[in-house]
Amino acid sequence: MINIKKQMVNSLIISRFDENLKWLEDHQNFNIIIYNKGKNFTCKSLKNIINIDNVGRESHTWLYHIVENYNNLDDVSIFLQGRIDDLDCMSYKDPNIYLKKINKIGFAVSRLGLLGPLHWGHNVGIEHIPKYASQWNKNEISRSKYGFRKFAKKLFPEIPIFVATSYGGCFAVKKELILKYKVDFYKKLLETVSKHKNPIEGHYLERLWCYMFTKNSLLIDSFKDVVKTKLERSKLIK
């Protein structure tokens, strides 16, 4: 009997509001799925466009996709925002690089970060981040009765103080890692981020995807990446 190896199917899951997606035309080797949260649009080269409510930030989009496709996920899902050229080192500009980096543990990001004792503030310190401070003060970001640490502990009781993380909500993950959790796990999270355009829980999840799928196996790598990022930024400042 001839053993025919099944060809892997890899998807690009895009969360769009009003971004120009022309860059996707160069990546037709992927199964491209666009979740549009802005005005309706069409593109001849992009066939799979799904309009959904503009709630929950990109976390809502990723959870919506997982819940709706739980029994039919592609081998690798690469979750990216509509623009990938404005996140600096936090996102690969070429999605194919995620595929090259993913084989080690089934999860890949462009650059890791680190959560430590000072990063578990009730609102992840979002009120002090310049690009979010104004939104926070105007109540354009929802509050939660659960602080970041308590929220994380409810999901993962064993989660330590030092945790490998990533920012920007852009990452790649193999199907088998997603399926380690039952669909109800994702449904509950989806409900949590579906009540507001910009829920604080969306910011929580941005910092927890890495732990969710890797259980801190990238902790040492995260220390190295933090040093790398600091060195790069110090050179830019100079």
N, C-alpha and C positions, 0 to 999 in steps of 0.2 A: 504494500500500500504506500502510495506517495504521500508524504507529509507536507501539505501546503501551508506555509506560514501565513497567518492572517496579517494583512497590512494594517498598521496602526492608523487610527483616525484621530487627528488633533484639531481642536476647535479654538477659535478666538472668540471670546465672549466680550462684547463691547458695551459699555454703559455710556450712552450719548445723551447730551442735552441739546447743544447747538453747534457742536464741533464739526469742522470739515473733515470728512472721513476719506478723502481722496487717497491718503497714504495706504489704505487697505487694499487698493488695487494692485499693489505689488506683492500681496501675500495670499494669492488665490490658492496656494497649496494647502491652506487651512479651510476647515468648515467654519465660515464666518457667520456669527449670529449677533445681530445688533439689537439691543434693547433701547428703544428711543423714548426719552422722557421729555422731549421738547416738542416743537411743532412737527407735524407730519412731514416727511420728506421721502423722496424716491431717488434711487441711483441704479442705473442699468446694470452695473457690475456687482451690485450688492443686493442679492435677492431676498435674504432672510432678515427682514426688518420687522420687529415686534414692538408695537406701541404699548407702553405701560405707564402707570401713574408716576408722577414725579415726587416720590417719597423715599425716605430712608437712605439717601446717598447711594454710593456704589454698593454698599453692603446689602441693601435691599435687592439690587439687581442680581448679585451673585447668588443670594439665597433663593430668589425667585427662580433663577435658572436651575439650580440644583433640585428644588422641590418639583418643578414641572418636568424635569428630565431624569429624575432619580433612577429610574429603571432603564434608561437609554442614554447614559452619559458616554461621551467619546472617551478614548483612552487617556488623552491629556486635555485638560481644559486650561486655557490661558486667559485669565481675567484681566482686562485692560480698560482704562478710561478712554474717552473719545480722543483725547490728546495724550501722546506719549512723549512729547518733546518739551514738556514744561515741568517735569518732575526731577530734573537733574539726574543724579546718580541713582535715584530710587526706581527707575524703570529703564529697561533695555529699549533702545530705539528700534531694534530689529527683533521682532517676536521669535524668530528662529533660534536666537541665542538661548531662550528659555528651554528649548528642546535639548540643546547641547548640555545644559547644566542640570537637567532634572533626573538623570538616571541614578545618581547616587542614593537618594532617599525618596524620590518621587515628588519632590517639592522644590521650587526654584523661585528666587527673587533676585533682583539686580543688586541690592545692597541691604544688609541686615542692620538692625539697630539693637538696642539693649534696654530692657526695662529693669530698673533697680529700685531700691527703697524710696527714692525721691520721685518716682514716676507713677505711683499708684494713687495720686490725688483724686478726690471725689469726682472731679470733672476733667481728669487728665490734664489739668492746668490750661485748659483751652481758653480761659478768660485772659490768659497772659500771652497767648500766641498772636502776634500782630494781625495776621490775616483773618483771624476769627474773633478778636476782642470786640469789635464793633457789633458783629452779629450777636454775640453773647449778651452784650449790654442792652441790645434792643429786643431781647427774648426771641430772636430768630433761630436760635438753637434750643431745642427742648431740654428741660431738666428731667432728672430721674431720681426716684427715691433710693435707687441703688448706686452707690459710688462705684468707681471703676474696679477697685479691688473686690468688693462684695459681689459685683456682677460677674467677675472672672471666677470667683470661688464657687458661685452657684453653678456655673457651667463645668468647672474643672476643680473639684475640691482639693486635689493634690498639687495644684499649681504653686511653684516656689516663688520666692521674692525676686530672684534674678531670672529673667525670661528673654529668650531670643525673640525679636520682633521685626517687623518691617513696616514701612510707611508708604502712603500713596494708594494702597488698595490694589496694587498690581502684582500678580503672582501666577505661577503655573503649578498645577497639582494633578497627580495621576488619579484615575477613577477609583482605584482600590483604596486610596486614602480617604476620599470622600465617603465611600461606602462603609467605612469603619463606624460611622454614626448612622443610626436609623433615621428615616425620613422625618419622623416626628421631632427629632432634635432640631432639624433645619426649619420645620414648620413653626415651631415655637419662637425661634429667633426671627423668622420672617414676620410674624405677627408683631413682635416687639418693635421692629423698625418700620412698620407700615402705617404708623399713626401720625407721622410728622414729616415735613419736607426735609428737615435737618435734625434728626434726633441725636442726642448725645450718645446713645447706644451705637449709632453708626460709627462714631469716632472710637468707641471702645473696641468694636469688632475689627476695625482697621488694624489695631495693635495686637489682636489675638489670633488672626488667621494663621500665622506662623506656628504658634503653640498648638492650635487646634489640630493641625495636620502633621506636626513633627514631634510634639511632646518634648521640646527642648533639646533635640539631638543636634541642633545647630548652635548651641550656646557658645562653644569655643569659637566657632566661626564668627559669631556676632561680636565678641570682644575684638577680634581682629578687624572686622569691618568698621567698628566704631572708631578705632585708632586711625584707620585709613581715611575715613570721612573727615575726622578732625584735622589730619595733616593736609588734606586737599583744601579744606576751607581756610586753614591758616595761611596757605600760600596765596589763595585768592584775596584774602584781606590785605596781605602785604602788597 
